[in-house]
Amino acid sequence: MSYRVELDARAVKQAEKLDRETLKRLQRRLRELAHNPFDPRISKPLTMAADRRTSRVGNWRIIYFIDAPSKTVFIAAICPRGKAYDRF
């Protein structure tokens, strides 16, 4: 079961600012999420927003939600840990 991954414009903008090693780690995690976005080893439900999930990559967080009928993972934000949960 493979999902398509789409990034929000803010997530793309943040990803462009990252160093090469962190960007590679995030890309690897996005591929894992495309394979299984519900995998409890790499993600968990976001408690303050029931329809969203979060995935940890070092000090960075990927906030996303899943559209099951279209098999799409929408990446809402890529944020540093300290700021990730402020707006959700």
Gaussian input, Z-matrix of N, CA and C with variables (Angstrom, degrees):
# hf/3-21g

backbone

0 1
 N
 C     1     B1
 C     2     B2     1     A1
 N     3     B3     2     A2     1     D1
 C     4     B4     3     A3     2     D2
 C     5     B5     4     A4     3     D3
 N     6     B6     5     A5     4     D4
 C     7     B7     6     A6     5     D5
 C     8     B8     7     A7     6     D6
 N     9     B9     8     A8     7     D7
 C    10    B10     9     A9     8     D8
 C    11    B11    10    A10     9     D9
 N    12    B12    11    A11    10    D10
 C    13    B13    12    A12    11    D11
 C    14    B14    13    A13    12    D12
 N    15    B15    14    A14    13    D13
 C    16    B16    15    A15    14    D14
 C    17    B17    16    A16    15    D15
 N    18    B18    17    A17    16    D16
 C    19    B19    18    A18    17    D17
 C    20    B20    19    A19    18    D18
 N    21    B21    20    A20    19    D19
 C    22    B22    21    A21    20    D20
 C    23    B23    22    A22    21    D21
 N    24    B24    23    A23    22    D22
 C    25    B25    24    A24    23    D23
 C    26    B26    25    A25    24    D24
 N    27    B27    26    A26    25    D25
 C    28    B28    27    A27    26    D26
 C    29    B29    28    A28    27    D27
 N    30    B30    29    A29    28    D28
 C    31    B31    30    A30    29    D29
 C    32    B32    31    A31    30    D30
 N    33    B33    32    A32    31    D31
 C    34    B34    33    A33    32    D32
 C    35    B35    34    A34    33    D33
 N    36    B36    35    A35    34    D34
 C    37    B37    36    A36    35    D35
 C    38    B38    37    A37    36    D36
 N    39    B39    38    A38    37    D37
 C    40    B40    39    A39    38    D38
 C    41    B41    40    A40    39    D39
 N    42    B42    41    A41    40    D40
 C    43    B43    42    A42    41    D41
 C    44    B44    43    A43    42    D42
 N    45    B45    44    A44    43    D43
 C    46    B46    45    A45    44    D44
 C    47    B47    46    A46    45    D45
 N    48    B48    47    A47    46    D46
 C    49    B49    48    A48    47    D47
 C    50    B50    49    A49    48    D48
 N    51    B51    50    A50    49    D49
 C    52    B52    51    A51    50    D50
 C    53    B53    52    A52    51    D51
 N    54    B54    53    A53    52    D52
 C    55    B55    54    A54    53    D53
 C    56    B56    55    A55    54    D54
 N    57    B57    56    A56    55    D55
 C    58    B58    57    A57    56    D56
 C    59    B59    58    A58    57    D57
 N    60    B60    59    A59    58    D58
 C    61    B61    60    A60    59    D59
 C    62    B62    61    A61    60    D60
 N    63    B63    62    A62    61    D61
 C    64    B64    63    A63    62    D62
 C    65    B65    64    A64    63    D63
 N    66    B66    65    A65    64    D64
 C    67    B67    66    A66    65    D65
 C    68    B68    67    A67    66    D66
 N    69    B69    68    A68    67    D67
 C    70    B70    69    A69    68    D68
 C    71    B71    70    A70    69    D69
 N    72    B72    71    A71    70    D70
 C    73    B73    72    A72    71    D71
 C    74    B74    73    A73    72    D72
 N    75    B75    74    A74    73    D73
 C    76    B76    75    A75    74    D74
 C    77    B77    76    A76    75    D75
 N    78    B78    77    A77    76    D76
 C    79    B79    78    A78    77    D77
 C    80    B80    79    A79    78    D78
 N    81    B81    80    A80    79    D79
 C    82    B82    81    A81    80    D80
 C    83    B83    82    A82    81    D81
 N    84    B84    83    A83    82    D82
 C    85    B85    84    A84    83    D83
 C    86    B86    85    A85    84    D84
 N    87    B87    86    A86    85    D85
 C    88    B88    87    A87    86    D86
 C    89    B89    88    A88    87    D87
 N    90    B90    89    A89    88    D88
 C    91    B91    90    A90    89    D89
 C    92    B92    91    A91    90    D90
 N    93    B93    92    A92    91    D91
 C    94    B94    93    A93    92    D92
 C    95    B95    94    A94    93    D93
 N    96    B96    95    A95    94    D94
 C    97    B97    96    A96    95    D95
 C    98    B98    97    A97    96    D96
 N    99    B99    98    A98    97    D97
 C   100   B100    99    A99    98    D98
 C   101   B101   100   A100    99    D99
 N   102   B102   101   A101   100   D100
 C   103   B103   102   A102   101   D101
 C   104   B104   103   A103   102   D102
 N   105   B105   104   A104   103   D103
 C   106   B106   105   A105   104   D104
 C   107   B107   106   A106   105   D105
 N   108   B108   107   A107   106   D106
 C   109   B109   108   A108   107   D107
 C   110   B110   109   A109   108   D108
 N   111   B111   110   A110   109   D109
 C   112   B112   111   A111   110   D110
 C   113   B113   112   A112   111   D111
 N   114   B114   113   A113   112   D112
 C   115   B115   114   A114   113   D113
 C   116   B116   115   A115   114   D114
 N   117   B117   116   A116   115   D115
 C   118   B118   117   A117   116   D116
 C   119   B119   118   A118   117   D117
 N   120   B120   119   A119   118   D118
 C   121   B121   120   A120   119   D119
 C   122   B122   121   A121   120   D120
 N   123   B123   122   A122   121   D121
 C   124   B124   123   A123   122   D122
 C   125   B125   124   A124   123   D123
 N   126   B126   125   A125   124   D124
 C   127   B127   126   A126   125   D125
 C   128   B128   127   A127   126   D126
 N   129   B129   128   A128   127   D127
 C   130   B130   129   A129   128   D128
 C   131   B131   130   A130   129   D129
 N   132   B132   131   A131   130   D130
 C   133   B133   132   A132   131   D131
 C   134   B134   133   A133   132   D132
 N   135   B135   134   A134   133   D133
 C   136   B136   135   A135   134   D134
 C   137   B137   136   A136   135   D135
 N   138   B138   137   A137   136   D136
 C   139   B139   138   A138   137   D137
 C   140   B140   139   A139   138   D138
 N   141   B141   140   A140   139   D139
 C   142   B142   141   A141   140   D140
 C   143   B143   142   A142   141   D141
 N   144   B144   143   A143   142   D142
 C   145   B145   144   A144   143   D143
 C   146   B146   145   A145   144   D144
 N   147   B147   146   A146   145   D145
 C   148   B148   147   A147   146   D146
 C   149   B149   148   A148   147   D147
 N   150   B150   149   A149   148   D148
 C   151   B151   150   A150   149   D149
 C   152   B152   151   A151   150   D150
 N   153   B153   152   A152   151   D151
 C   154   B154   153   A153   152   D152
 C   155   B155   154   A154   153   D153
 N   156   B156   155   A155   154   D154
 C   157   B157   156   A156   155   D155
 C   158   B158   157   A157   156   D156
 N   159   B159   158   A158   157   D157
 C   160   B160   159   A159   158   D158
 C   161   B161   160   A160   159   D159
 N   162   B162   161   A161   160   D160
 C   163   B163   162   A162   161   D161
 C   164   B164   163   A163   162   D162
 N   165   B165   164   A164   163   D163
 C   166   B166   165   A165   164   D164
 C   167   B167   166   A166   165   D165
 N   168   B168   167   A167   166   D166
 C   169   B169   168   A168   167   D167
 C   170   B170   169   A169   168   D168
 N   171   B171   170   A170   169   D169
 C   172   B172   171   A171   170   D170
 C   173   B173   172   A172   171   D171
 N   174   B174   173   A173   172   D172
 C   175   B175   174   A174   173   D173
 C   176   B176   175   A175   174   D174
 N   177   B177   176   A176   175   D175
 C   178   B178   177   A177   176   D176
 C   179   B179   178   A178   177   D177
 N   180   B180   179   A179   178   D178
 C   181   B181   180   A180   179   D179
 C   182   B182   181   A181   180   D180
 N   183   B183   182   A182   181   D181
 C   184   B184   183   A183   182   D182
 C   185   B185   184   A184   183   D183
 N   186   B186   185   A185   184   D184
 C   187   B187   186   A186   185   D185
 C   188   B188   187   A187   186   D186
 N   189   B189   188   A188   187   D187
 C   190   B190   189   A189   188   D188
 C   191   B191   190   A190   189   D189
 N   192   B192   191   A191   190   D190
 C   193   B193   192   A192   191   D191
 C   194   B194   193   A193   192   D192
 N   195   B195   194   A194   193   D193
 C   196   B196   195   A195   194   D194
 C   197   B197   196   A196   195   D195
 N   198   B198   197   A197   196   D196
 C   199   B199   198   A198   197   D197
 C   200   B200   199   A199   198   D198
 N   201   B201   200   A200   199   D199
 C   202   B202   201   A201   200   D200
 C   203   B203   202   A202   201   D201
 N   204   B204   203   A203   202   D202
 C   205   B205   204   A204   203   D203
 C   206   B206   205   A205   204   D204
 N   207   B207   206   A206   205   D205
 C   208   B208   207   A207   206   D206
 C   209   B209   208   A208   207   D207
 N   210   B210   209   A209   208   D208
 C   211   B211   210   A210   209   D209
 C   212   B212   211   A211   210   D210
 N   213   B213   212   A212   211   D211
 C   214   B214   213   A213   212   D212
 C   215   B215   214   A214   213   D213
 N   216   B216   215   A215   214   D214
 C   217   B217   216   A216   215   D215
 C   218   B218   217   A217   216   D216
 N   219   B219   218   A218   217   D217
 C   220   B220   219   A219   218   D218
 C   221   B221   220   A220   219   D219
 N   222   B222   221   A221   220   D220
 C   223   B223   222   A222   221   D221
 C   224   B224   223   A223   222   D222
 N   225   B225   224   A224   223   D223
 C   226   B226   225   A225   224   D224
 C   227   B227   226   A226   225   D225
 N   228   B228   227   A227   226   D226
 C   229   B229   228   A228   227   D227
 C   230   B230   229   A229   228   D228
 N   231   B231   230   A230   229   D229
 C   232   B232   231   A231   230   D230
 C   233   B233   232   A232   231   D231
 N   234   B234   233   A233   232   D232
 C   235   B235   234   A234   233   D233
 C   236   B236   235   A235   234   D234
 N   237   B237   236   A236   235   D235
 C   238   B238   237   A237   236   D236
 C   239   B239   238   A238   237   D237
 N   240   B240   239   A239   238   D238
 C   241   B241   240   A240   239   D239
 C   242   B242   241   A241   240   D240
 N   243   B243   242   A242   241   D241
 C   244   B244   243   A243   242   D242
 C   245   B245   244   A244   243   D243
 N   246   B246   245   A245   244   D244
 C   247   B247   246   A246   245   D245
 C   248   B248   247   A247   246   D246
 N   249   B249   248   A248   247   D247
 C   250   B250   249   A249   248   D248
 C   251   B251   250   A250   249   D249
 N   252   B252   251   A251   250   D250
 C   253   B253   252   A252   251   D251
 C   254   B254   253   A253   252   D252
 N   255   B255   254   A254   253   D253
 C   256   B256   255   A255   254   D254
 C   257   B257   256   A256   255   D255
 N   258   B258   257   A257   256   D256
 C   259   B259   258   A258   257   D257
 C   260   B260   259   A259   258   D258
 N   261   B261   260   A260   259   D259
 C   262   B262   261   A261   260   D260
 C   263   B263   262   A262   261   D261

   B1=1.4294
   B2=1.5268
   B3=1.3067
   B4=1.4502
   B5=1.5219
   B6=1.3058
   B7=1.4510
   B8=1.5235
   B9=1.3037
   B10=1.4554
   B11=1.5253
   B12=1.3262
   B13=1.4640
   B14=1.5266
   B15=1.3407
   B16=1.4615
   B17=1.5189
   B18=1.3287
   B19=1.4561
   B20=1.5209
   B21=1.3175
   B22=1.4558
   B23=1.5304
   B24=1.3218
   B25=1.4595
   B26=1.5285
   B27=1.3340
   B28=1.4710
   B29=1.5257
   B30=1.3188
   B31=1.4629
   B32=1.5285
   B33=1.3133
   B34=1.4713
   B35=1.5217
   B36=1.3201
   B37=1.4593
   B38=1.5309
   B39=1.3194
   B40=1.4634
   B41=1.5340
   B42=1.3200
   B43=1.4655
   B44=1.5278
   B45=1.3087
   B46=1.4637
   B47=1.5243
   B48=1.3178
   B49=1.4631
   B50=1.5342
   B51=1.3163
   B52=1.4626
   B53=1.5201
   B54=1.3267
   B55=1.4576
   B56=1.5291
   B57=1.2995
   B58=1.4599
   B59=1.5303
   B60=1.3112
   B61=1.4672
   B62=1.5283
   B63=1.3203
   B64=1.4665
   B65=1.5155
   B66=1.3184
   B67=1.4589
   B68=1.5266
   B69=1.3226
   B70=1.4731
   B71=1.5262
   B72=1.3246
   B73=1.4616
   B74=1.5294
   B75=1.3359
   B76=1.4588
   B77=1.5310
   B78=1.3170
   B79=1.4683
   B80=1.5276
   B81=1.3126
   B82=1.4608
   B83=1.5304
   B84=1.3407
   B85=1.4578
   B86=1.5286
   B87=1.3237
   B88=1.4668
   B89=1.5260
   B90=1.3278
   B91=1.4737
   B92=1.5225
   B93=1.3382
   B94=1.4651
   B95=1.5250
   B96=1.3317
   B97=1.4599
   B98=1.5215
   B99=1.3178
   B100=1.4624
   B101=1.5238
   B102=1.3097
   B103=1.4624
   B104=1.5244
   B105=1.3506
   B106=1.4623
   B107=1.5323
   B108=1.3340
   B109=1.4702
   B110=1.5230
   B111=1.3238
   B112=1.4674
   B113=1.5336
   B114=1.3152
   B115=1.4602
   B116=1.5319
   B117=1.3417
   B118=1.4663
   B119=1.5321
   B120=1.3196
   B121=1.4647
   B122=1.5221
   B123=1.3339
   B124=1.4639
   B125=1.5238
   B126=1.3262
   B127=1.4619
   B128=1.5196
   B129=1.3292
   B130=1.4598
   B131=1.5255
   B132=1.3273
   B133=1.4714
   B134=1.5216
   B135=1.2994
   B136=1.4558
   B137=1.5196
   B138=1.3187
   B139=1.4618
   B140=1.5259
   B141=1.3211
   B142=1.4677
   B143=1.5276
   B144=1.3196
   B145=1.4679
   B146=1.5275
   B147=1.3051
   B148=1.4631
   B149=1.5215
   B150=1.3161
   B151=1.4631
   B152=1.5193
   B153=1.3186
   B154=1.4691
   B155=1.5290
   B156=1.3229
   B157=1.4609
   B158=1.5214
   B159=1.3172
   B160=1.4580
   B161=1.5237
   B162=1.3142
   B163=1.4511
   B164=1.5255
   B165=1.3079
   B166=1.4648
   B167=1.5172
   B168=1.3376
   B169=1.4644
   B170=1.5270
   B171=1.3206
   B172=1.4547
   B173=1.5150
   B174=1.3345
   B175=1.4617
   B176=1.5198
   B177=1.3143
   B178=1.4583
   B179=1.5220
   B180=1.3318
   B181=1.4590
   B182=1.5156
   B183=1.3124
   B184=1.4571
   B185=1.5205
   B186=1.3244
   B187=1.4593
   B188=1.5271
   B189=1.3274
   B190=1.4616
   B191=1.5171
   B192=1.3336
   B193=1.4587
   B194=1.5239
   B195=1.3142
   B196=1.4594
   B197=1.5181
   B198=1.3182
   B199=1.4614
   B200=1.5280
   B201=1.3228
   B202=1.4614
   B203=1.5283
   B204=1.3466
   B205=1.4686
   B206=1.5332
   B207=1.3327
   B208=1.4637
   B209=1.5281
   B210=1.3445
   B211=1.4638
   B212=1.5263
   B213=1.3324
   B214=1.4532
   B215=1.5215
   B216=1.3200
   B217=1.4674
   B218=1.5240
   B219=1.3263
   B220=1.4561
   B221=1.5253
   B222=1.3173
   B223=1.4581
   B224=1.5194
   B225=1.3210
   B226=1.4622
   B227=1.5231
   B228=1.3327
   B229=1.4625
   B230=1.5260
   B231=1.3054
   B232=1.4607
   B233=1.5138
   B234=1.3315
   B235=1.4633
   B236=1.5206
   B237=1.3535
   B238=1.4518
   B239=1.5306
   B240=1.2997
   B241=1.4552
   B242=1.5234
   B243=1.2955
   B244=1.4586
   B245=1.5183
   B246=1.3186
   B247=1.4567
   B248=1.5284
   B249=1.3027
   B250=1.4567
   B251=1.5142
   B252=1.2912
   B253=1.4605
   B254=1.5327
   B255=1.3178
   B256=1.4613
   B257=1.5205
   B258=1.3276
   B259=1.4588
   B260=1.5212
   B261=1.3210
   B262=1.4684
   B263=1.4944
   A1=108.08
   A2=117.38
   A3=122.13
   A4=110.35
   A5=115.76
   A6=122.74
   A7=109.60
   A8=115.81
   A9=121.68
   A10=107.05
   A11=117.37
   A12=122.05
   A13=108.63
   A14=115.85
   A15=122.04
   A16=108.59
   A17=115.86
   A18=121.22
   A19=110.73
   A20=115.92
   A21=122.53
   A22=107.99
   A23=117.41
   A24=121.66
   A25=111.61
   A26=117.14
   A27=120.05
   A28=111.16
   A29=116.73
   A30=120.44
   A31=110.26
   A32=117.28
   A33=120.89
   A34=109.85
   A35=116.60
   A36=121.33
   A37=111.15
   A38=116.62
   A39=120.59
   A40=110.62
   A41=116.69
   A42=120.42
   A43=111.47
   A44=117.86
   A45=121.53
   A46=112.23
   A47=117.78
   A48=122.40
   A49=112.74
   A50=118.04
   A51=121.28
   A52=111.89
   A53=115.08
   A54=119.44
   A55=109.50
   A56=117.01
   A57=122.62
   A58=112.95
   A59=117.51
   A60=120.64
   A61=111.62
   A62=117.09
   A63=120.91
   A64=110.35
   A65=117.21
   A66=121.11
   A67=111.17
   A68=117.24
   A69=121.00
   A70=110.58
   A71=117.18
   A72=120.75
   A73=110.92
   A74=116.75
   A75=120.39
   A76=111.41
   A77=116.92
   A78=120.59
   A79=110.73
   A80=116.60
   A81=120.90
   A82=110.56
   A83=116.49
   A84=120.49
   A85=111.14
   A86=117.55
   A87=120.41
   A88=110.93
   A89=117.45
   A90=120.45
   A91=110.65
   A92=117.02
   A93=120.61
   A94=110.77
   A95=116.74
   A96=120.48
   A97=111.21
   A98=117.23
   A99=120.09
   A100=110.48
   A101=116.59
   A102=120.49
   A103=111.09
   A104=117.33
   A105=121.45
   A106=109.41
   A107=117.86
   A108=119.98
   A109=114.67
   A110=117.76
   A111=121.68
   A112=113.00
   A113=117.77
   A114=122.27
   A115=109.96
   A116=118.41
   A117=120.41
   A118=113.80
   A119=118.16
   A120=120.34
   A121=112.15
   A122=117.76
   A123=120.51
   A124=113.88
   A125=118.15
   A126=119.29
   A127=110.22
   A128=113.77
   A129=119.55
   A130=108.31
   A131=117.04
   A132=119.39
   A133=110.55
   A134=115.82
   A135=121.61
   A136=107.49
   A137=117.74
   A138=121.04
   A139=113.26
   A140=117.66
   A141=119.41
   A142=113.75
   A143=117.87
   A144=122.45
   A145=107.01
   A146=116.12
   A147=121.60
   A148=113.86
   A149=118.33
   A150=119.83
   A151=112.93
   A152=118.52
   A153=121.60
   A154=111.17
   A155=113.96
   A156=121.34
   A157=108.03
   A158=115.64
   A159=121.04
   A160=109.82
   A161=114.94
   A162=121.15
   A163=107.78
   A164=116.05
   A165=121.72
   A166=109.82
   A167=115.70
   A168=122.60
   A169=105.74
   A170=116.64
   A171=120.90
   A172=110.48
   A173=117.02
   A174=121.47
   A175=112.55
   A176=117.74
   A177=122.87
   A178=109.59
   A179=115.68
   A180=121.67
   A181=109.53
   A182=115.50
   A183=122.69
   A184=106.14
   A185=117.13
   A186=122.62
   A187=106.56
   A188=116.65
   A189=118.98
   A190=111.40
   A191=115.02
   A192=120.73
   A193=107.79
   A194=115.03
   A195=121.86
   A196=110.18
   A197=115.41
   A198=121.66
   A199=106.07
   A200=116.12
   A201=121.48
   A202=113.56
   A203=119.99
   A204=118.30
   A205=113.73
   A206=117.11
   A207=118.98
   A208=112.36
   A209=116.85
   A210=122.94
   A211=111.37
   A212=114.78
   A213=121.17
   A214=109.86
   A215=115.71
   A216=122.85
   A217=106.31
   A218=116.93
   A219=122.15
   A220=109.12
   A221=116.56
   A222=121.60
   A223=107.64
   A224=116.65
   A225=121.58
   A226=111.55
   A227=117.68
   A228=119.88
   A229=110.87
   A230=114.89
   A231=123.61
   A232=104.55
   A233=116.46
   A234=120.89
   A235=110.95
   A236=116.55
   A237=118.80
   A238=109.30
   A239=116.76
   A240=122.18
   A241=113.31
   A242=118.57
   A243=121.99
   A244=114.38
   A245=117.80
   A246=121.16
   A247=113.11
   A248=117.76
   A249=121.13
   A250=113.98
   A251=117.67
   A252=120.10
   A253=113.52
   A254=117.20
   A255=120.98
   A256=113.01
   A257=117.63
   A258=119.67
   A259=113.94
   A260=117.93
   A261=119.91
   A262=111.48
   D1=112.76
   D2=-177.32
   D3=-116.88
   D4=136.60
   D5=179.88
   D6=-107.98
   D7=155.79
   D8=174.02
   D9=-93.05
   D10=142.19
   D11=-179.18
   D12=-110.35
   D13=128.43
   D14=176.01
   D15=-124.08
   D16=134.92
   D17=-179.09
   D18=-104.08
   D19=138.23
   D20=172.95
   D21=-68.63
   D22=156.60
   D23=-178.76
   D24=-59.08
   D25=-37.18
   D26=178.33
   D27=-65.65
   D28=-38.16
   D29=179.61
   D30=-67.03
   D31=-39.72
   D32=177.84
   D33=-63.86
   D34=-43.86
   D35=-179.75
   D36=-61.03
   D37=-42.54
   D38=179.13
   D39=-67.73
   D40=-41.04
   D41=-179.30
   D42=-63.38
   D43=-34.02
   D44=179.64
   D45=-66.03
   D46=-22.35
   D47=-178.44
   D48=-86.13
   D49=-10.13
   D50=-173.19
   D51=-79.51
   D52=155.55
   D53=174.75
   D54=-71.84
   D55=163.60
   D56=-171.92
   D57=-60.70
   D58=-42.72
   D59=-177.78
   D60=-65.93
   D61=-44.40
   D62=178.31
   D63=-64.54
   D64=-40.03
   D65=178.65
   D66=-62.14
   D67=-40.80
   D68=177.09
   D69=-62.24
   D70=-41.69
   D71=179.36
   D72=-64.88
   D73=-40.49
   D74=177.87
   D75=-65.84
   D76=-41.29
   D77=178.40
   D78=-62.59
   D79=-40.46
   D80=177.89
   D81=-62.63
   D82=-41.66
   D83=178.86
   D84=-66.89
   D85=-38.35
   D86=177.79
   D87=-62.97
   D88=-36.66
   D89=175.63
   D90=-65.49
   D91=-39.50
   D92=177.09
   D93=-64.64
   D94=-40.60
   D95=178.34
   D96=-66.58
   D97=-33.60
   D98=177.48
   D99=-66.09
   D100=-32.35
   D101=178.92
   D102=-72.59
   D103=-47.00
   D104=178.99
   D105=-154.97
   D106=95.18
   D107=-177.73
   D108=-71.93
   D109=-9.73
   D110=-179.72
   D111=-98.93
   D112=2.96
   D113=-177.31
   D114=-60.56
   D115=117.84
   D116=-177.23
   D117=-68.83
   D118=-13.91
   D119=177.63
   D120=-75.35
   D121=-24.56
   D122=-176.38
   D123=-119.94
   D124=-4.67
   D125=-179.70
   D126=-153.23
   D127=164.73
   D128=176.26
   D129=-149.87
   D130=157.17
   D131=177.56
   D132=-66.74
   D133=144.38
   D134=176.73
   D135=-83.38
   D136=120.94
   D137=-171.94
   D138=-67.57
   D139=-32.41
   D140=-177.15
   D141=-86.84
   D142=-8.69
   D143=175.85
   D144=-140.73
   D145=103.62
   D146=-170.22
   D147=-61.67
   D148=-28.73
   D149=-176.62
   D150=-87.76
   D151=-2.87
   D152=-176.79
   D153=-110.21
   D154=158.45
   D155=177.85
   D156=-129.88
   D157=163.86
   D158=179.13
   D159=-132.89
   D160=147.57
   D161=177.43
   D162=-132.85
   D163=135.73
   D164=-175.71
   D165=-98.61
   D166=131.97
   D167=173.92
   D168=-132.54
   D169=92.81
   D170=-175.80
   D171=61.83
   D172=-124.41
   D173=177.98
   D174=-91.43
   D175=9.80
   D176=-178.87
   D177=-109.03
   D178=150.87
   D179=177.62
   D180=-125.08
   D181=138.41
   D182=174.28
   D183=-106.44
   D184=118.63
   D185=178.00
   D186=-103.17
   D187=126.99
   D188=-176.12
   D189=-149.13
   D190=165.06
   D191=171.78
   D192=-136.49
   D193=161.10
   D194=-171.04
   D195=-118.56
   D196=132.24
   D197=172.18
   D198=-104.36
   D199=97.61
   D200=-174.03
   D201=-62.96
   D202=-43.68
   D203=-178.31
   D204=-60.01
   D205=-37.51
   D206=179.91
   D207=-95.45
   D208=0.53
   D209=-179.51
   D210=52.66
   D211=53.60
   D212=-178.84
   D213=-125.75
   D214=136.70
   D215=173.48
   D216=-105.22
   D217=116.30
   D218=179.20
   D219=-97.59
   D220=116.64
   D221=178.28
   D222=-84.82
   D223=111.14
   D224=-177.47
   D225=-82.58
   D226=-34.92
   D227=-176.67
   D228=-159.07
   D229=149.25
   D230=168.23
   D231=-124.80
   D232=111.41
   D233=-171.14
   D234=-133.55
   D235=154.82
   D236=169.40
   D237=-66.22
   D238=152.29
   D239=-174.25
   D240=-52.07
   D241=-41.59
   D242=-176.09
   D243=-66.80
   D244=-26.25
   D245=-176.87
   D246=-109.20
   D247=-3.54
   D248=-170.81
   D249=-64.26
   D250=-36.52
   D251=-171.76
   D252=-101.85
   D253=4.95
   D254=-178.32
   D255=-64.98
   D256=-41.03
   D257=-173.72
   D258=-100.34
   D259=3.70
   D260=-178.93
   D261=-112.80

